[in-house]
Amino acid sequence: MSTIDFSKKISFARPHPYGSNLQRAFESDRGRIINSAPIRRLQQKTQVFPLERNSAVRSRLTHSMEVQQVGRFIVHTIYDQLDESQKQQYGLSDLERAIESLVEIACLMHDMGNPPFGHCGEDAINRWFTQNLTELKPMSGLMTKLPIALIEPIIHELCHFDGNAQAIRLVHSLHRFNLTYSQAAAVLKYTRPATETKQDVPACKSYLTKKVGYYATESRYVEDMMRELEMEKYCRHPLSYIMEAADDISYCMADLEDAVEKRILSLEALTGHLKSTYQTLEPQNRPIKKNQTFDELLDWVYNDAQVDEISKTHKFFIKLRVVMVHPLVNHAAKQFTDHIGTVFTGEFNRALIEDNSQFHAITQTFKQVAINHVFNAPEVETLELQGYKIIGGLLDQYRPLLDLPLDDFKKIVDGDGRYFPVERRLFNKLSGKHVAAYSLALKEEMTAESTALWEFYLRCRLLQDYISGMTDQFAFDEYKSLMVSG
């Protein structure tokens, strides 16, 4: 095994270099992200309940802030679990503050690329492109002229939009944050290029590549990042494991609290579902904390909440987080330190908490109860169907831009769209930043061999950028305004 030296992974290097102070570099990254429009938009993007008016129910922003806190907690616990000689051996002695900052901001950024309406928004984009891409006039023409081996990777990518890959695109191509490579790498959850299928990667990297990680437009940037941070192909940055664990710990309980807040579940029903589900997943009933079992801890939480004079629900979830988050964080940190060699190289082929322990059973219990008793609630399913309808409807409305031949679309981009009044008006609604990114990528990458294919790929990416950047409410309002019949 190669020497573990975290100083090789924690670097102030960035695409456009400046400065040489590590902490100042990460403080600069923090300022760029916290003050950015993609982070502000998270306050109006779905966590579970789209178009939610109750401000006590989580948005993507409030969820990300909770993930941020758990990420800090995991970093501190890792440092508590290592003695001074180990910290020195692994090159960690003077990096706690830097790692804490990197993990915090990675946690804040982790959902930045998600489209409106959460995961059903991703599904809606992919469903629309799967059904329509090859029938769009430019693509159907290209399929008769170019080798299928050249076209297939592009089709695969455009039909696999993913919020994780979109976050990397936002960082580099759309907003040009010029983050340190370490900060961006901590968000790179999956490492498979979107032009490749799952079958293209070795089985030993199956978890690391289960979803697409980045698009063709960011491939050169990711290659530079991996070279700078000594990351091998299909391998992660070690801090991305902490960001992922913080997310897993946070959302599995948060979704249930929101369901109780919205009266989809009562505390009594929730407690019963948690007990029965955990018993199925963990029949050995191994202790969780101070030799107490899951049921014993849950009974203590429930009974203590019943005597609260202000809010039983509030007390219940405060206590639940106290008794569950601490052991989960300790376990995630121990998994990090126990497997520090493969975590450091990014070859550890699972999430930190996804083992056969009772702690994994806890997170699985919370997730399973949410799947069985929250996500399939009529209110949630109706809202998700509305999300599908809105995203699909918007793409239908903007389809004329994708049906135009290259020369005609170029005229609109250049401001000469008098012969295409509908398409011109649709184009004028697009974000100026997204259009500028399209034009720049076209200028930087286009070659004579594949000009038309690259342009059409970027045009599809332009539309995905625009739709995915919308908030829930903006998408809903845009859909209503475009669907009005004359």
Wavefront OBJ file of the C-alpha trace (Angstrom):
o trace
v 0.000 0.000 0.000
v 1.249 3.479 -0.799
v 2.022 5.895 2.036
v -1.016 7.627 3.491
v -0.357 11.358 3.408
v -3.475 13.530 3.505
v -1.465 16.625 2.687
v -1.446 15.330 -0.904
v -5.260 15.431 -0.955
v -5.703 18.745 0.891
v -4.301 21.352 -1.451
v -4.778 25.024 -2.298
v -4.292 24.245 -6.020
v -7.134 25.440 -8.265
v -7.660 25.829 -12.052
v -6.562 29.480 -11.985
v -3.973 29.649 -9.191
v -3.535 32.413 -6.676
v -2.295 32.542 -3.100
v -0.426 29.890 -1.166
v -2.107 29.829 2.255
v -4.172 26.693 2.799
v -6.732 28.062 5.245
v -7.245 31.295 3.318
v -7.793 29.246 0.157
v -10.606 27.260 1.790
v -12.079 30.380 3.369
v -12.213 31.833 -0.142
v -14.031 28.694 -1.346
v -16.483 29.053 1.545
v -17.264 32.655 0.610
v -17.804 31.835 -3.063
v -20.263 29.036 -2.271
v -22.199 30.632 0.581
v -22.754 33.798 -1.482
v -23.734 31.954 -4.665
v -27.088 31.866 -6.450
v -27.234 28.022 -6.627
v -27.107 27.865 -2.815
v -29.787 30.549 -2.442
v -32.059 28.630 -4.814
v -31.966 25.616 -2.501
v -34.354 27.449 -0.159
v -37.099 26.931 -2.750
v -36.235 23.413 -3.867
v -37.869 20.231 -2.648
v -36.496 17.941 0.012
v -39.542 15.628 0.148
v -42.630 17.826 -0.165
v -42.752 19.978 -3.344
v -44.253 23.478 -3.278
v -44.418 23.308 0.524
v -45.871 26.394 2.247
v -45.080 25.304 5.809
v -41.678 26.852 6.547
v -41.071 24.355 9.348
v -40.803 21.599 6.726
v -37.340 21.205 5.231
v -36.149 22.627 1.944
v -32.936 21.520 0.254
v -31.187 24.445 1.944
v -32.234 23.645 5.507
v -31.458 19.967 4.869
v -27.982 20.901 3.584
v -27.338 22.986 6.703
v -28.171 19.971 8.856
v -25.847 17.782 6.773
v -23.167 20.442 7.275
v -23.384 20.124 11.049
v -23.176 16.312 10.965
v -20.193 16.528 8.606
v -18.337 18.726 11.150
v -19.233 16.243 13.894
v -17.785 13.311 11.918
v -14.522 15.195 11.278
v -14.129 16.021 14.978
v -14.876 12.409 15.915
v -12.295 11.064 13.460
v -9.673 13.295 15.051
v -10.779 12.174 18.528
v -10.386 8.526 17.524
v -6.828 8.952 16.230
v -3.909 9.414 18.598
v -1.158 11.954 17.938
v 1.212 9.417 16.391
v -1.483 8.279 13.929
v -2.311 11.861 12.963
v 1.344 12.477 12.281
v 1.728 9.165 10.429
v -1.196 9.974 8.101
v -0.232 13.607 7.498
v -3.286 14.838 9.426
v -1.635 16.687 12.313
v -2.166 20.232 11.072
v -5.184 19.688 8.831
v -8.204 19.438 11.148
v -9.385 22.997 10.530
v -8.843 22.674 6.771
v -10.649 19.321 6.561
v -13.516 20.623 8.688
v -13.969 23.553 6.299
v -13.789 21.368 3.185
v -16.341 18.880 4.563
v -18.715 21.613 5.754
v -18.853 23.319 2.368
v -19.039 20.002 0.502
v -22.088 19.169 2.641
v -23.632 22.549 1.869
v -23.012 21.995 -1.859
v -24.011 18.345 -2.122
v -27.565 18.984 -3.451
v -26.677 22.124 -5.407
v -27.220 20.454 -8.798
v -30.604 18.918 -7.986
v -33.474 20.003 -10.263
v -36.880 21.174 -9.025
v -39.073 18.487 -7.440
v -36.142 16.433 -6.166
v -35.430 12.992 -7.535
v -38.663 12.897 -9.504
v -37.310 15.980 -11.308
v -34.237 13.971 -12.313
v -36.469 11.120 -13.438
v -38.692 13.484 -15.434
v -35.728 14.971 -17.331
v -34.325 11.525 -18.099
v -37.708 10.133 -19.096
v -38.310 12.999 -21.534
v -34.899 12.693 -23.208
v -35.136 8.900 -23.370
v -38.484 9.194 -25.144
v -37.652 12.121 -27.425
v -33.905 12.511 -28.017
v -33.490 10.267 -31.049
v -36.636 11.758 -32.651
v -35.381 15.342 -32.469
v -34.548 16.436 -36.012
v -30.845 17.223 -35.554
v -30.199 13.937 -33.723
v -32.165 11.798 -36.180
v -30.116 13.384 -38.970
v -26.831 12.763 -37.165
v -27.730 9.116 -36.661
v -27.822 8.605 -40.417
v -24.417 10.258 -40.961
v -22.150 9.441 -38.025
v -20.895 6.115 -36.617
v -23.130 4.793 -33.860
v -20.041 4.392 -31.621
v -19.644 8.170 -31.713
v -23.296 8.915 -30.981
v -24.163 6.292 -28.350
v -22.080 7.811 -25.501
v -23.728 11.208 -26.103
v -27.214 9.671 -26.092
v -26.386 7.773 -22.894
v -25.200 10.928 -21.149
v -28.149 13.110 -22.151
v -30.574 10.454 -20.899
v -28.777 10.226 -17.533
v -29.035 13.673 -16.013
v -27.908 13.517 -12.389
v -27.828 16.139 -9.656
v -24.344 15.072 -8.529
v -22.871 15.596 -11.997
v -24.802 18.845 -12.380
v -23.188 20.160 -9.183
v -19.749 19.666 -10.753
v -21.010 21.428 -13.885
v -22.287 24.365 -11.830
v -18.954 24.658 -10.042
v -16.832 24.650 -13.184
v -18.716 25.465 -16.383
v -21.750 27.515 -15.387
v -20.516 29.667 -12.512
v -16.757 29.275 -12.833
v -16.220 29.426 -9.077
v -12.542 28.470 -9.496
v -12.717 26.425 -6.299
v -9.704 24.558 -5.027
v -9.581 21.079 -6.513
v -9.861 19.660 -2.987
v -13.159 21.474 -2.373
v -14.679 20.369 -5.660
v -13.384 16.790 -5.276
v -15.074 16.478 -1.869
v -18.418 16.823 -3.717
v -17.559 14.323 -6.477
v -19.629 11.479 -5.066
v -19.447 9.178 -8.081
v -16.534 8.860 -10.476
v -18.000 7.414 -13.684
v -18.103 9.673 -16.749
v -21.689 10.075 -17.947
v -20.681 8.795 -21.397
v -19.935 5.374 -19.878
v -22.402 2.716 -18.730
v -22.189 0.707 -15.510
v -20.981 -2.235 -17.559
v -17.917 -0.264 -18.667
v -16.349 -0.225 -15.189
v -14.744 -3.019 -13.108
v -16.876 -4.762 -10.486
v -14.477 -3.703 -7.729
v -15.599 -0.109 -8.362
v -19.326 -0.911 -8.628
v -20.450 1.317 -5.756
v -18.158 4.191 -6.678
v -19.655 4.234 -10.169
v -23.293 3.275 -9.563
v -24.399 6.696 -10.844
v -22.856 9.090 -13.321
v -20.376 11.496 -11.746
v -19.600 14.130 -14.356
v -20.443 15.144 -17.918
v -18.302 15.377 -21.037
v -18.208 19.164 -20.661
v -16.374 18.776 -17.342
v -14.173 15.778 -18.246
v -10.998 17.807 -18.774
v -11.584 19.658 -15.486
v -12.084 16.393 -13.575
v -8.993 14.885 -15.210
v -6.944 17.899 -14.051
v -8.437 17.564 -10.561
v -7.616 13.873 -10.333
v -4.083 14.415 -11.545
v -3.474 17.242 -9.065
v -4.860 15.233 -6.116
v -3.369 11.901 -7.201
v -6.762 10.225 -7.646
v -6.844 7.112 -9.822
v -9.620 6.473 -12.334
v -12.974 5.560 -10.725
v -11.596 6.525 -7.285
v -12.959 9.163 -4.911
v -11.490 11.881 -2.808
v -11.402 10.650 0.829
v -13.495 13.551 2.157
v -16.409 12.652 -0.129
v -17.008 9.608 2.097
v -17.581 11.925 5.066
v -19.936 14.167 3.088
v -21.916 11.105 1.976
v -22.148 9.698 5.515
v -23.336 13.047 6.869
v -26.090 13.117 4.245
v -27.138 9.525 4.996
v -27.362 10.218 8.722
v -29.248 13.506 8.299
v -31.931 12.790 5.767
v -33.067 9.403 7.058
v -34.454 11.045 10.221
v -35.371 14.407 8.723
v -37.866 12.930 6.261
v -39.752 11.291 9.118
v -39.826 14.468 11.190
v -41.301 16.359 8.226
v -43.927 13.625 7.816
v -44.985 14.003 11.463
v -44.975 17.803 11.081
v -47.394 17.408 8.157
v -49.485 14.865 10.110
v -48.864 12.065 7.655
v -47.640 10.015 10.626
v -48.330 10.271 14.358
v -45.562 9.734 16.890
v -47.308 6.555 18.039
v -47.519 5.128 14.527
v -43.950 6.157 13.730
v -42.595 4.481 16.859
v -44.426 1.264 15.998
v -43.182 1.246 12.398
v -39.596 1.888 13.519
v -39.645 -0.978 16.022
v -41.131 -3.552 13.657
v -38.900 -2.575 10.742
v -35.735 -2.629 12.856
v -36.631 -6.053 14.237
v -36.806 -7.386 10.687
v -33.481 -5.841 9.673
v -31.592 -6.559 12.918
v -32.984 -9.727 14.550
v -29.805 -10.069 16.672
v -30.850 -6.879 18.502
v -27.254 -5.838 19.202
v -26.829 -2.856 21.587
v -26.645 0.654 20.148
v -25.519 2.892 23.000
v -24.407 2.065 26.548
v -25.680 -1.516 26.161
v -29.163 -0.273 25.305
v -31.044 -1.756 22.354
v -32.842 0.163 19.638
v -36.270 -0.555 21.198
v -35.127 0.542 24.651
v -33.734 3.819 23.293
v -36.881 4.420 21.250
v -39.128 3.782 24.279
v -37.089 6.268 26.325
v -37.391 8.880 23.553
v -41.129 8.358 23.161
v -41.952 8.310 26.891
v -39.826 11.366 27.618
v -41.555 13.294 24.820
v -45.005 12.514 26.227
v -44.451 14.671 29.300
v -43.288 17.726 27.370
v -45.675 20.625 27.950
v -44.977 22.574 24.752
v -44.337 20.233 21.823
v -44.176 16.453 22.072
v -43.050 16.219 18.448
v -40.202 18.683 18.911
v -39.010 16.903 22.069
v -39.293 13.483 20.406
v -37.028 14.358 17.482
v -34.494 16.249 19.601
v -34.122 13.167 21.804
v -34.134 10.833 18.796
v -31.249 12.722 17.203
v -29.312 12.697 20.479
v -29.565 8.923 20.944
v -29.159 7.953 17.264
v -26.860 10.525 15.650
v -24.032 10.093 18.165
v -23.604 6.329 17.652
v -24.033 6.731 13.884
v -21.359 9.436 13.755
v -19.032 7.340 15.929
v -19.552 4.371 13.632
v -18.961 6.408 10.457
v -15.763 7.839 11.938
v -14.571 4.383 13.000
v -15.234 3.003 9.530
v -13.160 5.877 8.128
v -10.223 5.191 10.464
v -10.475 1.377 10.275
v -10.323 1.501 6.461
v -8.164 4.597 6.175
v -5.895 3.050 3.537
v -8.591 2.396 0.937
v -10.531 5.502 1.962
v -7.403 7.581 1.357
v -6.906 6.147 -2.138
v -10.638 6.394 -2.836
v -10.976 2.672 -3.556
v -13.254 1.889 -0.604
v -16.190 0.485 -2.559
v -19.120 1.295 -0.272
v -20.524 4.037 1.907
v -19.016 4.281 5.397
v -22.221 3.196 7.146
v -23.271 0.522 4.644
v -21.942 -2.568 6.419
v -23.694 -5.375 8.288
v -23.710 -3.564 11.606
v -26.622 -2.584 13.811
v -25.815 1.032 12.886
v -26.459 0.340 9.235
v -29.727 -1.286 10.327
v -30.705 1.996 12.020
v -30.316 4.084 8.858
v -32.012 1.378 6.816
v -34.891 1.345 9.278
v -35.477 5.079 8.988
v -35.230 4.963 5.188
v -37.521 1.943 4.897
v -40.196 3.483 7.106
v -40.057 6.640 4.977
v -40.422 4.601 1.769
v -43.297 2.502 3.095
v -45.232 5.118 5.059
v -44.261 8.594 3.796
v -43.237 8.618 0.154
v -46.266 6.557 -0.863
v -48.701 8.818 0.993
v -51.356 10.168 -1.423
v -50.280 13.779 -0.833
v -46.629 13.032 -1.667
v -47.431 10.905 -4.713
v -49.799 13.545 -6.088
v -47.137 16.244 -5.704
v -44.559 14.036 -7.414
v -46.937 13.405 -10.326
v -47.368 17.151 -10.625
v -43.583 17.470 -10.722
v -43.360 14.974 -13.591
v -46.084 16.856 -15.436
v -44.423 20.245 -14.930
v -40.890 19.168 -15.950
v -42.118 17.145 -18.923
v -44.455 19.960 -19.960
v -41.662 22.549 -19.848
v -39.425 20.369 -22.001
v -42.286 19.914 -24.470
v -42.706 23.672 -24.669
v -38.993 24.271 -25.281
v -38.662 21.392 -27.753
v -38.779 23.730 -30.821
v -35.291 24.954 -29.849
v -34.007 21.389 -30.050
v -35.715 20.684 -33.380
v -34.021 23.558 -35.220
v -31.151 22.792 -37.628
v -27.761 24.035 -36.447
v -27.590 26.999 -38.864
v -31.040 28.231 -37.869
v -30.300 27.937 -34.153
v -27.043 29.812 -34.702
v -28.992 32.691 -36.246
v -31.114 32.957 -33.107
v -28.021 32.863 -30.873
v -26.504 35.656 -32.996
v -29.651 37.765 -32.557
v -31.180 37.173 -36.007
v -34.334 35.213 -35.315
v -36.891 37.100 -37.361
v -37.882 33.983 -39.307
v -38.347 31.943 -36.122
v -40.611 34.040 -33.865
v -41.621 31.233 -31.475
v -38.113 29.837 -31.143
v -36.645 33.324 -30.676
v -39.036 34.107 -27.844
v -38.290 30.785 -26.178
v -34.561 31.395 -26.532
v -34.900 34.836 -24.963
v -36.328 33.239 -21.815
v -33.170 31.192 -21.244
v -30.597 32.271 -18.654
v -27.880 34.519 -20.055
v -25.248 32.645 -18.028
v -26.358 29.332 -19.492
v -26.290 30.706 -23.037
v -22.818 32.157 -22.451
v -21.592 28.760 -21.184
v -23.057 27.102 -24.303
v -21.307 29.574 -26.616
v -17.997 29.319 -24.794
v -17.999 25.509 -24.788
v -18.868 25.530 -28.477
v -15.954 27.819 -29.231
v -13.461 25.935 -27.048
v -14.212 22.348 -28.022
v -15.735 22.244 -31.482
v -13.774 20.363 -34.147
v -14.573 19.950 -37.818
v -15.073 16.188 -37.418
v -17.992 16.360 -34.999
v -19.178 19.971 -35.119
v -22.874 19.192 -35.478
v -22.897 16.471 -32.800
v -21.023 18.592 -30.265
v -23.258 21.598 -30.917
v -26.432 19.577 -30.508
v -25.114 17.963 -27.338
v -24.400 21.425 -25.907
v -27.842 22.650 -26.955
v -29.489 19.778 -25.050
v -27.212 20.488 -22.110
v -28.255 24.179 -22.296
v -31.902 23.233 -21.894
v -31.149 20.791 -19.065
v -29.147 23.543 -17.337
v -32.080 25.937 -17.583
v -34.751 23.501 -16.383
v -32.639 22.014 -13.584
v -31.682 25.461 -12.289
v -35.311 26.422 -11.652
v -36.820 26.436 -8.190
v -40.026 24.460 -7.632
v -42.180 27.574 -7.649
v -40.501 29.127 -10.690
v -40.933 25.879 -12.654
v -44.599 25.760 -11.650
v -45.176 29.401 -12.628
v -43.297 28.982 -15.919
v -45.315 25.876 -16.738
v -48.618 27.691 -16.095
v -47.590 30.697 -18.191
v -46.490 28.598 -21.181
v -49.431 26.223 -21.053
v -52.015 28.992 -21.365
v -53.838 28.402 -24.659
v -54.740 31.226 -26.965
l 1 2 3 4 5 6 7 8 9 10 11 12 13 14 15 16 17 18 19 20 21 22 23 24 25 26 27 28 29 30 31 32 33 34 35 36 37 38 39 40 41 42 43 44 45 46 47 48 49 50 51 52 53 54 55 56 57 58 59 60 61 62 63 64 65 66 67 68 69 70 71 72 73 74 75 76 77 78 79 80 81 82 83 84 85 86 87 88 89 90 91 92 93 94 95 96 97 98 99 100 101 102 103 104 105 106 107 108 109 110 111 112 113 114 115 116 117 118 119 120 121 122 123 124 125 126 127 128 129 130 131 132 133 134 135 136 137 138 139 140 141 142 143 144 145 146 147 148 149 150 151 152 153 154 155 156 157 158 159 160 161 162 163 164 165 166 167 168 169 170 171 172 173 174 175 176 177 178 179 180 181 182 183 184 185 186 187 188 189 190 191 192 193 194 195 196 197 198 199 200 201 202 203 204 205 206 207 208 209 210 211 212 213 214 215 216 217 218 219 220 221 222 223 224 225 226 227 228 229 230 231 232 233 234 235 236 237 238 239 240 241 242 243 244 245 246 247 248 249 250 251 252 253 254 255 256 257 258 259 260 261 262 263 264 265 266 267 268 269 270 271 272 273 274 275 276 277 278 279 280 281 282 283 284 285 286 287 288 289 290 291 292 293 294 295 296 297 298 299 300 301 302 303 304 305 306 307 308 309 310 311 312 313 314 315 316 317 318 319 320 321 322 323 324 325 326 327 328 329 330 331 332 333 334 335 336 337 338 339 340 341 342 343 344 345 346 347 348 349 350 351 352 353 354 355 356 357 358 359 360 361 362 363 364 365 366 367 368 369 370 371 372 373 374 375 376 377 378 379 380 381 382 383 384 385 386 387 388 389 390 391 392 393 394 395 396 397 398 399 400 401 402 403 404 405 406 407 408 409 410 411 412 413 414 415 416 417 418 419 420 421 422 423 424 425 426 427 428 429 430 431 432 433 434 435 436 437 438 439 440 441 442 443 444 445 446 447 448 449 450 451 452 453 454 455 456 457 458 459 460 461 462 463 464 465 466 467 468 469 470 471 472 473 474 475 476 477 478 479 480 481 482 483 484 485 486
